[in-house]
Amino acid sequence: MTKILIRSDYLLPGGDNWNIIRNAELLIEDTVVSYIGAQRNYPVGVIDRIIEGKNKLVMPGLVNAHTHAAMALLRGYADDMPLMDWLEQKIWPAEARLTKEDIYWGTLLAICEMIRGGTTCFADMYFHMEEVARACLESGIRASLAQGLIGLDASQGAARLEDSKILVSDWHGAGEGLITIMLGPHAPYTCPPQYLEKVISIAAELSLPMHIHLAETRGEVQDCLDKWGKRPIALMDSIGLFKQQVLAAHCVHLSEDEILTLTQRQVAIAHNPGSNLKLGSGIAPLAELLERGAMVSIGTDGAASNNNLDMLEEMRLASLLAKGSCEDPTVLPARKALKLATVNGARSLFLKEETGLLREGSQADLIMLDMDKPHFHPYHDLCAQIVYAASSADVEMVMVKGRVLMEGKKLVTVDEEKILHEANERAVRLTR
Ligand SMILES: [Zn+2]
């Protein structure tokens, strides 16, 4: 059993406890936190490795609850366009040229960025997901992966469902639980009710959660009403989607009743403020959702609509946007924002292992921030400094499942230089 000891000037356990522990110590045995508290003395030879955190802060790793990692290859390719033009003229034609290898390298590009920004776990929906799984396993980042399912064409929809089943048997629980699989019905407007019913029955049969886009734009809600006589949330409820565990991305355009339905059915909601703003989709009613007790987490969405995968920035944006849109600075205070970006994210992925917070028995998914920077001083309230002043450049060390993925700002499990080179070459070919 490998024992790693982290000594840090400051430690935030997270979960419901955002009180700083000074001069803290965290003992990791293999993948699990076995002690957290005051520093102790150990006999010589008991500890395999000590990581010193002078002027550093250790906290749970950030969880990106909704993204399309490989879209990092399309970052900056098409911006400032109306959503449908953006999709039809730029994104879909480029995606049609994506090969399996492109997905692998594009995902690795996203993983480099996510690790550098302190993300230890993410929920992804795309295609060729076995390549995404391979990239995650190699890099050591935790992920919950869903093959995007589109059911507009019956035979293609059925084929993609078969791919999903293969993905489940090949990858669900791989890397000793590092990788888990969800089913990924893309959205109500790409998956008609009949097809969704099939997906739901397979999710029930295999006991898998589902990851879906819901109520992202006003147009989507209107089209759904025109076509099916119901708004998206009501339609999904009527066909039994919410009887299973569901991670719903966006949920921007919601009525009072829909907020109630999502809360009562315990649907996990991934809030993507950056993408919703950039695509002009609107502003999700975050304060109302939280007030009702909804399970809300934070996602970046893909890098083609954000344009980064920076969870510290996304957390700050979520908090500021909620305050500004409600004209109320007490909405989404710093500790609550931290909770959304960590433990709520982990719970929204329905993982069996305990992640998103640090306590004895939880997984050692954590990050270390360098607090010796002007923008952190003075140390009045370190939680507020992290939410309102920190940047991804402050992340110094990242660990997932007890394995160090970045140390001294150097990525140690992947060849970053090669990944940047491959990604650039492939991006040129895709968009030529
Ligand atoms: Zn999305």
Boltz pocket constraint, residues with backbone or C-beta under 6 A from the ligand:
constraints:
  - pocket:
      binder: B
      contacts: [[A, 66], [A, 67], [A, 68], [A, 213], [A, 249], [A, 301], [A, 302]]
      max_distance: 6.0
